[in-house]
Amino acid sequence: MATTTSGVYIHVIEDVVSKVREEFINNGGPGESVLSELQGIWETKMMQAGVLSGPIDRSLVQRPTPGGGPLTHDLNVPYEGTEEYETPTAEMLFPPTPLQTPLPGTADNSSLYNIPTGSSDYNTPGTENGSNADTESMLFIAATAFSMDKLNPRLDVNVAYEPERGNSNPQFTQDLFVPPSGKRKRDDSSAQYQNGGYIPQQDGARDAMPKANLDGNAFCITFVSDRKVPRDFTCSSSNIPQVDGPMPDAYDEMLSTPNIYSYQGPAEDFNDARTPAPNEIQTSTPVAVQNDIIEDDDDDELDDLESGEDMNTQHLVLAQFDKVTRTKSRWKCNLKNGIMHINDKDILFNKALGEFDF
Amino acid sequence: MATFELYRRSTIGMCLTETLDEMVQSGTLSPELAIQVLVQFDKSMTEALESQVKTKVSIKGHLHTYRFCDNVWTFILQDAMFKIDDRQENVSRVKIVACDSKLLTQ
């Protein structure tokens, strides 16, 4: 049993990592590497804060390294885990190779765009290769010389499409085909689905209103709005972005203290309400407010104290209370399971008895 | 199961929060998974303090401010003295935040 503060912290870190490992590995989680990175950064920060003394004893938990790991982690995408997070580059989206013969469930599909379209979105009765292959073929075709002949057999439409009319010039490709510049292009990929007749759509609400054109051999759907909508965002209309406040409600629902750390998702254009960074969070009812009501003398004194204390992190005790009593101006409290940060030291306690004079 | 989020304000909690924040910002981690990690941290920290720590502490000082809101006591002490086992620490000002331990068992 760890008795030192550092030992307890190490135990907590290992415990947390081992218990969330399943979430990271299963159900299409980010994977073991991300978990390791999380642990590494966490421990590094703690060493920098001076509360963790290295070297760290790893005898507590031995992480199993699966032999066929990467291939078995990502069940939704049969693809190398590292590439899953790569930003699609021009080479990935529009490789110089000619049109490839799509294979069912081909791994290359995920390299084109990182949107897990799910092959079940649109079934293709006309083809045997699955809708993933169709999407891939669409993007390839947009990059290379356009050929209707090659496209037709895989044309995946939910509406009846006209047979070949011999027109092989895609008029619609001019506007929408923009080579990606190497930045995050998840949002651009939606604009490139100009052919094939279906739009893989990940988000629940509709994006910009689609306008369908039946032009030649191609059934194309263009979006009325030119604006690039981030893939992660559901936007009901092209003109009115709407994001309501911080992302999760889970934090608020689980609130047990007045001090909420609300998690913000990746920075988005429409997100106006941002909670402050964690280290800026003050207590929900700051002392200064109360001081204004009670006494002015103490107000000044406290301000001086606060400014002087800023350089040393505020001394803080976080604990649970069993009982708090008061007799006249004498307060007594029984605390337990606490973490104290005083005089730049972290001290843990199981029980604490406080006696204060008001 | 409800958890006490107050331990996230400790050094270890803040380090974890910053780490998760960086990873979410970079897109390495989803916010939902980050929340799950934090919740697990709450549970692990509570359990570790319950089972692994045996230190007893005595606190004395002048109570400058007290507050009880949402079942959370907040005390601000001045000129506080902490007796930890066989040693002693003195601080000019300390804030104590305490949640009701009975809430966890409900």
Contacts between the chains, C-beta under 8 A, distances in Angstrom:
chain1	res1	chain2	res2	distance
A	1	B	51	8.0
A	1	B	52	5.7
A	2	B	52	5.7
A	3	B	52	7.6
A	3	B	54	7.5
A	8	B	48	5.5
A	8	B	49	7.8
A	8	B	52	5.2
A	8	B	53	6.4
A	9	B	12	5.3
A	11	B	48	5.8
A	11	B	52	6.4
A	12	B	12	6.6
A	12	B	41	7.3
A	12	B	44	5.0
A	12	B	45	5.5
A	12	B	48	4.9
A	13	B	12	7.7
A	15	B	44	4.3
A	15	B	47	7.7
A	15	B	48	7.0
A	16	B	16	7.7
A	16	B	37	6.7
A	16	B	40	5.1
A	16	B	41	5.1
A	16	B	44	4.8
A	19	B	40	5.1
A	19	B	44	7.0
A	20	B	33	7.8
A	20	B	36	6.3
A	20	B	37	5.2
A	20	B	40	5.3
A	23	B	33	6.2
A	23	B	36	5.7
A	24	B	33	7.2
A	29	B	33	6.7
A	30	B	28	6.5
A	30	B	29	6.1
A	30	B	30	7.5
A	30	B	33	7.1
A	34	B	23	7.3
A	34	B	28	5.6
A	34	B	29	6.4
A	37	B	23	7.3
A	37	B	28	7.2
A	38	B	19	6.0
A	38	B	20	7.3
A	38	B	23	6.3
A	38	B	29	7.3
A	38	B	37	7.3
A	41	B	19	4.5
A	41	B	22	7.0
A	41	B	23	7.6
A	42	B	15	5.6
A	42	B	16	5.4
A	42	B	19	4.7
A	45	B	15	3.9
A	45	B	18	6.2
A	45	B	19	6.2
A	46	B	11	7.0
A	46	B	12	6.2
A	46	B	15	4.9
A	49	B	11	5.3
A	49	B	15	6.3
A	51	B	11	4.9
A	51	B	12	6.8
A	85	B	27	6.7
A	85	B	28	6.7
A	247	B	31	5.8
A	248	B	31	6.3
A	248	B	32	7.3
A	248	B	35	6.2
A	250	B	32	7.9
A	250	B	35	5.6
A	251	B	35	6.7
A	254	B	2	6.2
A	254	B	3	6.6
A	254	B	5	7.1
A	254	B	39	7.1
A	255	B	5	7.0
A	256	B	2	5.7
A	256	B	3	6.9
A	256	B	4	5.3
A	256	B	5	5.9
A	256	B	6	7.5
A	256	B	71	8.0
A	256	B	99	6.1
A	256	B	103	6.5
A	257	B	4	6.9
A	257	B	5	5.5
A	257	B	6	4.7
A	257	B	70	7.3
A	257	B	72	5.4
A	257	B	97	7.2
A	257	B	99	6.0
A	258	B	69	6.1
A	258	B	70	5.3
A	258	B	72	5.9
A	259	B	5	7.5
A	259	B	6	7.3
A	259	B	9	6.8
A	259	B	97	8.0
A	260	B	5	7.7
A	261	B	5	7.0
A	261	B	8	6.1
A	261	B	17	6.4
A	261	B	38	7.8
A	263	B	21	8.0
A	263	B	24	7.1
A	263	B	31	5.1
A	263	B	34	6.1
A	263	B	35	6.0
A	264	B	24	7.8
A	264	B	31	7.7
A	265	B	24	7.0
A	265	B	31	5.0
A	266	B	24	6.8
A	266	B	25	6.3
A	266	B	27	6.0
A	267	B	25	7.2
A	277	B	21	7.6
A	278	B	8	7.9
A	278	B	14	6.1
A	278	B	17	4.7
A	278	B	18	6.6
A	278	B	21	6.9
A	279	B	14	6.5
A	279	B	18	7.7
A	281	B	9	7.7
A	283	B	74	6.5
A	283	B	95	7.6
A	283	B	97	7.5
A	284	B	69	7.6
A	285	B	67	6.2
A	285	B	69	6.5
A	285	B	74	7.7
A	287	B	65	5.5
A	287	B	76	6.0
A	290	B	65	6.2
A	290	B	67	7.3
A	298	B	64	7.2
A	302	B	64	7.5
A	305	B	78	7.9
A	305	B	92	6.8
A	305	B	93	5.1
A	309	B	92	7.7
A	309	B	93	6.1
A	314	B	93	7.8
A	314	B	94	8.0
A	314	B	95	6.4
A	315	B	91	4.6
A	315	B	93	6.6
A	315	B	94	4.0
A	315	B	95	7.0
A	316	B	9	7.1
A	316	B	10	7.8
A	316	B	94	7.0
A	316	B	95	5.5
A	316	B	96	7.9
A	316	B	97	7.3
A	317	B	59	7.8
A	317	B	94	6.3
A	317	B	95	7.1
A	317	B	96	4.3
A	317	B	97	7.0
A	317	B	98	7.9
A	318	B	6	4.9
A	318	B	7	6.0
A	318	B	9	6.0
A	318	B	10	5.7
A	318	B	97	5.4
A	318	B	98	7.8
A	319	B	96	7.1
A	319	B	97	7.5
A	319	B	98	4.9
A	319	B	99	7.9
A	320	B	4	7.0
A	320	B	98	6.1
A	320	B	99	5.3
A	320	B	100	7.1
A	320	B	101	3.9
A	320	B	104	7.6
A	321	B	73	5.6
A	321	B	98	3.9
A	321	B	99	7.2
A	321	B	100	6.4
A	321	B	101	6.5
A	322	B	101	5.6
A	324	B	68	7.8
A	324	B	73	5.7
A	324	B	98	7.8
A	331	B	63	5.6
A	331	B	66	7.0
A	331	B	75	7.8
A	333	B	73	7.2
A	333	B	75	7.6
A	333	B	98	7.2
A	335	B	59	7.9
A	335	B	96	7.6
A	335	B	98	5.7
A	336	B	101	6.3
A	337	B	46	6.6
A	337	B	49	3.9
A	337	B	50	5.6
A	337	B	53	7.4
A	337	B	101	7.5
A	338	B	49	7.2
A	338	B	57	7.7
A	338	B	98	7.8
A	339	B	7	6.4
A	339	B	10	4.4
A	339	B	11	7.9
A	339	B	12	7.9
A	339	B	45	8.0
A	339	B	49	7.3
A	340	B	57	7.3
A	340	B	82	7.1
A	341	B	10	6.7
A	341	B	11	6.1
A	342	B	82	6.3
A	342	B	89	5.4
A	342	B	91	5.2
A	342	B	94	6.2
A	343	B	89	5.5
A	343	B	91	6.4
A	345	B	89	7.6
A	346	B	10	7.4
A	346	B	11	5.6
A	346	B	12	7.9
A	347	B	55	7.2
A	347	B	57	7.4
A	347	B	82	7.8
A	347	B	84	5.8
A	347	B	89	7.9
A	348	B	49	6.2
A	348	B	53	4.6
A	348	B	55	6.3
A	349	B	53	6.4
A	349	B	55	4.4
A	349	B	56	6.6
A	349	B	57	4.3
A	349	B	84	7.3
A	350	B	49	7.1
A	350	B	50	7.7
A	350	B	53	4.7
A	350	B	54	5.4
A	350	B	55	5.8
A	350	B	56	6.7
A	351	B	55	8.0
A	351	B	56	4.9
A	351	B	57	7.3
A	352	B	56	7.2
A	352	B	57	4.2
A	352	B	58	7.1
A	352	B	59	5.9
A	353	B	56	7.8
A	353	B	57	7.6
A	353	B	58	5.3
A	353	B	59	7.1
A	354	B	58	7.8
A	354	B	59	4.1
A	354	B	60	7.4
A	354	B	75	7.6
A	354	B	96	7.3
A	355	B	58	7.9
A	355	B	59	7.2
A	355	B	60	5.2
A	356	B	59	7.8
A	356	B	60	7.3
A	356	B	61	5.8
A	356	B	62	6.9
A	356	B	63	3.7
A	356	B	75	6.7
A	356	B	77	6.2
A	357	B	61	7.9
A	357	B	62	5.6
A	357	B	63	6.2
A	358	B	62	7.8
A	358	B	63	4.3
A	358	B	66	7.0
